[in-house]
């Protein structure tokens, strides 16, 4: 498994993985991912098994401590240094789940965030996924203000 920065050539695979991991209401659109690739290339990582993209993680590095719903439709620009590393989406091909790919992606983005002097990493999660994130060092801090896809989301934070 190799983790690299995303390229525009990865767009079809990323969209397919996103659709396999999220409901239609939750999943980002191809246009949203195209914008994320162009604006967040430094904080958009893909896991590769040979030439195949099998997972990804993406989010902006901003001054806000938590993901805001508008970030899903209007991609913020990354801070060069400092701020907080947010995660808008992390997803893995179904056949590769349970093999540590998601944890490797979190670790790789954390390494990038530490190198850029970020204070925290944070994300919103559905209740069913909270144990995965707490296993990876995140702390659940409460119910998120998000109404994304009409779901109840929880804020999770990891201090860097």
ABEGO torsion letter per residue (X at the ends): XBBBBBBAAAAAAAAAAAAAABBAAABBBAAAAAAAAAAAAAABBBBBBEABBABBBBBBBBABABBBAAAAABBBBBBABEEBBBBABBBBBAAABGAGAAAAAAAAAAAAAAAAGBABBBBBBBAAAAAAAAAAGBBBAEBBABABGGBBBBBBBBBX
